[in-house]
Amino acid sequence: MAKSLVGVVTSSKGDKTIVVTVATRKTHPLYRKQYTVTKKFMAHDEKNEAQNGDKVEIIETRPISARKHHALSRIIEKPKLREDSLVALKVTEEPKAEKPAAAEEAK
């Protein structure tokens, strides 16, 4: 059976390709201290449906290209606010006009 991994999409710029960052916790064998190890996987996204920030599950498949050995299985969770939407909100907001009374008093 193919291995499945859960991670966060960090890049979706490529056509039908996403980069998923998977974080795992490991314990040091001598000191018993836990630490986080992150690894990036390139995965095939046939419908280009995953976006940055989505929590996804990827499964191991046959080699699709030189660096792609995983495919998108499902999108687990989408973020409530994306960076893209925040930028769009800032662009659509009108800049506030300065008070004309203050400008006249300065003269």
C-alpha positions as CSV (number, residue, x, y, z in Angstrom):
1,M,0.0,0.0,0.0
2,A,1.2,3.5,-0.8
3,K,2.3,5.8,1.9
4,S,0.3,8.9,2.6
5,L,1.6,12.2,4.1
6,V,-0.2,15.2,5.4
7,G,1.3,18.7,4.9
8,V,0.7,22.3,3.9
9,V,1.0,23.6,0.3
10,T,3.8,26.1,0.1
11,S,3.8,26.7,-3.6
12,S,1.3,26.1,-6.4
13,K,3.0,28.1,-9.2
14,G,3.8,25.2,-11.5
15,D,1.2,23.8,-13.8
16,K,-0.4,20.6,-12.3
17,T,2.4,20.7,-9.6
18,I,2.3,21.7,-5.9
19,V,5.0,21.7,-3.3
20,V,3.9,20.3,0.0
21,T,5.9,20.9,3.2
22,V,5.5,17.9,5.7
23,A,6.6,18.5,9.3
24,T,7.4,15.4,11.5
25,R,8.4,15.3,15.1
26,K,11.4,13.2,16.1
27,T,13.1,12.3,19.3
28,H,16.8,12.5,19.7
29,P,18.1,9.0,20.7
30,L,20.5,10.1,23.4
31,Y,19.0,13.4,24.8
32,R,15.3,12.5,24.4
33,K,14.6,16.0,23.2
34,Q,11.9,16.3,20.6
35,Y,12.5,18.4,17.5
36,T,10.7,19.1,14.2
37,V,12.0,18.0,10.8
38,T,10.5,19.5,7.7
39,K,10.7,18.1,4.2
40,K,9.3,19.3,0.9
41,F,7.7,17.0,-1.6
42,M,6.6,17.8,-5.1
43,A,3.1,16.4,-5.9
44,H,1.0,16.1,-9.0
45,D,-2.3,18.1,-8.9
46,E,-4.2,17.2,-12.0
47,K,-7.0,19.8,-11.6
48,N,-4.9,22.6,-10.1
49,E,-7.3,22.8,-7.2
50,A,-4.8,23.2,-4.3
51,Q,-3.6,26.7,-3.3
52,N,-1.0,28.1,-0.9
53,G,-1.9,27.4,2.7
54,D,-4.2,24.4,2.1
55,K,-3.7,21.4,4.3
56,V,-3.5,18.4,2.0
57,E,-2.9,14.7,1.9
58,I,-0.6,13.3,-0.7
59,I,0.0,9.6,-1.6
60,E,3.1,7.9,-3.1
61,T,2.7,7.0,-6.8
62,R,4.9,5.9,-9.7
63,P,7.5,8.5,-10.8
64,I,5.6,11.2,-12.8
65,S,8.7,13.3,-13.5
66,A,12.3,13.5,-12.2
67,R,11.2,15.0,-8.8
68,K,7.5,14.2,-8.6
69,H,6.7,10.9,-6.9
70,H,3.5,11.9,-5.1
71,A,0.0,12.8,-6.1
72,L,-2.7,14.9,-4.4
73,S,-5.1,12.7,-2.7
74,R,-7.5,15.2,-1.1
75,I,-7.6,18.7,0.4
76,I,-8.2,18.4,4.1
77,E,-8.7,22.0,5.1
78,K,-8.6,25.4,3.4
79,P,-7.4,28.5,5.3
80,K,-10.0,31.0,6.5
81,L,-7.9,33.9,5.1
82,R,-5.4,33.6,2.3
83,E,-2.6,36.1,1.6
84,D,-4.0,36.6,-1.9
85,S,-7.4,37.7,-0.5
86,L,-5.7,40.1,2.0
87,V,-3.8,41.7,-0.9
88,A,-7.0,42.0,-2.9
89,L,-8.7,43.7,0.0
90,K,-6.0,46.3,0.4
91,V,-6.1,47.1,-3.3
92,T,-9.8,47.5,-3.5
93,E,-10.0,49.9,-0.4
94,E,-10.1,53.5,-1.4
95,P,-7.4,55.7,0.2
96,K,-8.9,58.2,2.7
97,A,-8.9,61.8,1.5
98,E,-7.0,64.3,3.6
99,K,-8.9,66.9,5.6
100,P,-9.1,70.1,3.5
101,A,-9.6,72.2,6.6
102,A,-6.2,71.2,8.1
103,A,-4.5,72.1,4.8
104,E,-6.0,75.6,4.7
105,E,-5.1,76.3,8.3
106,A,-1.4,75.5,7.6
107,K,-1.3,78.3,4.9
